Amino acid sequence: MKLQKWLKQLAVLAAFSTVPFLALGEDDFHIGVSVPSADHGWTAGLLWWANKAADELSEKYSNVEFTVLAANSGTAQVGDVEDLMVRQIDALVILPTNPATLQQVIAEAYHEGIYTVVVDRELEEPTQDVFLAGDNPGMGEEAAKYMAEALGEEGQIVIIEGPSIPINAQRVNAFRDELARHPDMEILDSQSGEWNPQTSLNVMEDMLARYPNIDGVWAGDDDALKGVYQAIREAGRDDIRVLVGGGGSKDVIGMIREGDYIVSGTVTYPPNMIASGMAVALHGLMGEHLGEMYHGVPSRLILAADLITVDNADEFYEPDAAY
């Protein structure tokens, strides 16, 4: 999705394109961005979008500088945030590798007056101006609605879950709750593929051996979908009619655009949320602090979980993206 499009989609930035940034004064702004290293598809996309937004926003607004750092562990990310604070950043945008590990250093930045936007992974004790994340329950709900519709309200399905973390539970519970509203849809099995292609391939191979008929598969992550897809193809199974993913990777969107025989839908959990967080931080530095708008209460921005099908895949396809 193009930079201009997702900027306009943020309701709090409805007037974003009309605000004269450079008319604010002569102050220069330095925004620090801290993300995990690109250890799998989604985080690779996260880093790609952070760098893209930094390049485009700093080119458009000459008084804004971005420093983007990626860390391979929570401890390393603590060091990165401390380094950014030494560099006297005006705002911090951070997706914490481990919220518990980053809680203290993020709180230090926030209490020093650094405008702080926490992305995706929520702190146990909110110490930020804005929390921004994708809609995990919405992912599960939209996937279940689509699967029921695509299968004509009747079918047997299996679920390939993610790791045992809260956001996976949010996705799966919402999927189950929605599917329960469709009485002729049956869940045969639900196992963790760890959101990993190889692990998901192995899990799907076991399910294919166990169940002679499966109508649909929901993989709650597009990386997992790739492993599931390979297992189905290698097994030569033609009973599976629908394979739905989650995340919105360019590879899966590309399959949908091309009319793949079973991959016809996925639901967004966009890695460009980090870029949205950077836009929100810049908006905050303009003097319109979202927290102040809500009487000092840190605001929460939850991005929509959009269903992607062949009808709208072109709107979301970014061919140069890392994910």
N, C-alpha and C positions, 0 to 999 in steps of 0.2 A: 504494500500500500504506500502510495507516495507521501512524502513528508507533509506537504500542504494539506492532504486529505485528512490524515489523522490528527493534525493540529486543530483543524476546524471541527472535528468530531467531539472535542472536549467541551462539554456544556459550560464549564466555568470560564472557558476562553472564547465565548461566543463572539466577543468583539476584538479578539486577538489581532486579526489582520488589519484592523483600523487604528490600533493604538500606536502612536508615534514613539517608538522606543528611544530614538536618539534625541528626542526633544525633552527627555527627562532631566537632562543636565549634563555636566561634563564628567560625571563619575564613570569609572571603568568597573566592570563586574567580572569577577573570577569565580567560576562554578566548578567545583570538584565532583567527579563522578567515579564511584567505586562499585565494581561488579566482580562476581566470581570469574575465574578463568574459563575459557571455552572448553569444557571437558566433555560436552556432548552437544547434540544439535541445537537444543533450545538456548543454552548459554552461549554457544557460538553466534546465534542470531542476536542475542542480547548485546554482546560486545560489538557486533557489526552495526547495529542500530545506534548504539551509543556514539560510535565514531562518526557515523553518517550525520547524525543530528548535530554533533559538535562542529563538524566541517561546515555544514550548511547554515547553521545559526550564526556561527562566528563570521562567516563570509557575509551574511546579510546584515549583521549588526556589529559594526567595527569596535564598539566599546565593550564587547563581551568576549571573554576568553574561557575556554574549557580545558580541563585536565582530566583525561580518562585513564584510570588505572584498573588493572585486572589482577586478582589475587588467587592463588591456588589453594588457599586454606583460610579458615577464619582468623587464625593468628596473623597470617600475612596481611589480611585485610585490615585488621586493627592497625598494623604498621602503616598501611597506605593512608588510612584516615588521619592518623597522627601526622604523617608527612604533608597531607593536604592542609591541615590546620596550621602547620609551620609556614606554609606558603600563603597564609592569610586569605583563604577563600572566603567569599561572601555567601556562598550557598553550597550545600552538600546534597547530592543525589546518590542514594545508596541502595543496592539490593544486597542485603546481608547474607553471606554464605550460611551463617548460623546466627540467628537473632540473639541467642543467649550470649554468645561470645562477643558480639558487637554492641550489646546493650549499653555498656558503660561508656565506650568511646563515642558512640552516637550521642548519648546524653551530654557528654562533655562539650561536643560541638554545638549542640542545641542551646545549652545554657550559656555558652560564650556569645550567643547572638547570631550564630550562623544559621541562615534559613535552611531548614532541613526537610528533605522529602525522602521518605522511606518507601521503597517499591517492593511489592510482591510478598515479602515475608515479614509478618507483623511482629513488632517488639512486644514482649510480655507487659512491659510498662511503657505506655506511649510517651515518647520524648521526641516529638517531631512536630513540624507545622502541618504537614500533609502526609497521609498514608494513601498510596495509590496501588491498585492491584487489579488483576483480572478476576473474572467472576467464576470461581470454581464450581459452586452449585449450579450456576447457569450452564456451564459446560455439560454437566451430566444431564440436566433437564432437557436441553436442546437436542442432545444426541439421542435421548430416548424417544422424544417426540418424532424426530426424523425417522428413526429406525422403525417405529410402529407404523408410520405412514408409508414408508418405502416397502414394507412387507405386507401391506394391506391389512394391518391390525391383527395379524395372526402369524406366529412363528416361534421357533425355539432358538435361543441365542446364548452365546457365552460372552463373558467379560474378561478382558485382559487388563488387570489393574496396574497401578504403580506401586511404589514402596509404601511402607507403613508410616506415613506421615499425614498430618491433619488435612492438607489440601487434597490428597488422594481420597481420603474418607469423605470429604465434602462432595467431590465429584461422584463417587460411587453411590453414596446414600441418596443424592438427588436423582441419579439415574434410576435407581431401584424404586424410589417413591413415584416418579413419573410413570415408569413402566407398569406399576401396580394399578394405574388408572386404565390400563388396556388389558382387560381380563383374558384375552386369548393370546397374550404374549407370555412366554415362559422362559425363565432364566435357568439354563441347564447347569451352569458352573461359573465360578468366578475365581480366578487365580492371579497372583502377582507376576508380571513380567518385568518389574522394576523400571519401567519406561526405558528399557534397553532393547535394541533390536535382536541381539543374539539370545538373551534370556527369554524374550517374548516368542521368538521362533521355537525354542525348546518347549516352552509351555504349550504353545499352540499345537505342536506335533503330538504331545501327550493327549490333548483334548480331541484331536482328530482321530487318534487311535481308540479313544474311549467312547466317542459318540458317532454313530453311523450317519446321523442326520443333524446338521446345524444349518439354520436358515440365515443367521446373521451373527456378526462379531462386532463388539464395541471395544476398541482399544483406546483408552483414555489419554493417549499421547501419540503423536505422529511418528516418533522414532519407533515406538512399539509396533505401530501399524506396519512398518516396513518388514519387521521380522515375521509378523503374522501373515502378511501377504506372501512372503517367500515360502512359508510352511504350506500354505494352501496350494500354491502353484506346484511345488515339488510333490505334493501328495496327489495331485491331479483331481482334487475334489471339485465337483460341479454342483453340489447341493447348496453351497453358500452363495447367497444372492446379494448380500449387502455387508460391506465392511466400512465402518465409520471410525474416524480418528478424532484427534483433539490437539490443538496447538496452532494449526494453520501454517505448516511448513511449506516452502515453495515446491518441494518435490511432490507432496501429496496434493497440493492445489493444482500442480501441473497434471497429475493423473486425472483429477476431476475434470479439468479443462479439456483433456483429450478423450473423455468419455470412457474411462476404464470400465471393465465389465463388472467389477464389484465395488471398487472404491468410488463412491458417488457423493460422499459428504464428509466434512470435518467441521469442528467448531473452534473458533478462535480462542487462544490464550496468548495474545500477541507479545513476542519479545520486544516489539517496538514500544511497549509500555515504559521502558527506560527512557526513550526519547520523549514520551509524554511527560514523564517526571521532570525531565530537563526543561521542557517548556513551562511547566508549572512553577519550577524554581525561578525561572527568568521572570515570569509573571509576578511572583512574590517580590523579587528585587525591584520591580517597578513601583512598589509601594502598595499594591493591592494584596496584602497578605491574607490568604484564605482563612487562616486561623482567627485573625481579628474579625473577619466577616462573620464568624460563628462565635463571637463573644469569648475568644480565647480558647475555645475547645478545638483541638487538632481536627482538621477536616479529613474525611475519608472519600476517596474517589474510586469507584468500582467501574471498570471498563466493561462494556457490553460483551456478552458471549454471542457472537454472530455465527449463524449457520452458513457454511460455504457449500454451495452446490454448483452445478454447471451453469445455473442461471446468473450467478454473481461472481464466479471465480475470477474473472478478469479484474474486478475491482480490488482484489486482495493479492493478486500475483505480483511479486517483486523478483524478477529473474536474476538480479545481481545479489540478492540477499544470501547470507551464509546459512539461513534456515528457512 
